[in-house]
Amino acid sequence: MTFLRRLLANLFNLTIAPVLALVLIFEEWGWEPLARLMERLAKLPLWARMEAFIARLPPYGALVVFFVPALLLLPVKLLALYWISRGHAVLGVAVVLAAKMLGTAAVARLFALTQPALMRLAWFARLYGRWKLWKDALIARVKNSPVWRATAASARALRSSARSMLQWIRGRIG
């Protein structure tokens, strides 16, 4: 590897990779529960027909539908950035977080519906496989870091203390 390439890789690993890993961990944490929540909507007749239509799409139609949430949420995120720039930081951050959760929920459900069609695209299947390996390795590296392990241990201890305190309060009240 050339010196410049090593330098850029190290710079990426020290700056962008940890932030990206945290975003990916947040998405992974919410992916399954949000997908299940969206799946409940399939009990509504109109929603079920829409999902059936999406599941039957050909590969490139599925690809277009898969990217719809990102396109629809872009103006919302830009509006949030505008609010932040105008001094409404709490409102802007709340909108960004809400958009992120809504987008994750939509993408999780759409991926479940379109994955079979998308995997018929050789280039998509190849890129998805590479992406998945890279993402899993990045998340594993962050989760194995001393900072993550210490934070996770502190969070477990805090949850345990909170449970003990709640049990103590229940014992005093009940």
Number of C-alpha atoms within 10 A of each C-alpha: 6 6 8 9 10 11 12 11 12 12 12 12 14 11 10 10 17 16 13 15 20 15 14 17 19 14 18 14 11 15 20 15 13 20 19 13 14 18 18 11 13 15 11 10 10 11 14 15 13 12 18 13 11 18 18 14 18 15 18 14 14 21 19 10 16 23 14 14 17 16 11 12 16 12 11 16 20 14 15 23 18 14 17 15 11 10 10 13 15 12 14 22 16 12 19 19 14 14 20 18 17 16 20 22 24 23 23 23 22 23 20 14 20 24 17 17 19 22 15 13 15 10 11 14 15 11 12 14 13 11 12 11 11 12 16 14 13 20 20 13 13 19 17 12 11 10 11 13 13 12 12 13 12 12 12 12 12 12 12 12 12 12 12 12 12 12 12 12 11 10 9 8 7 6
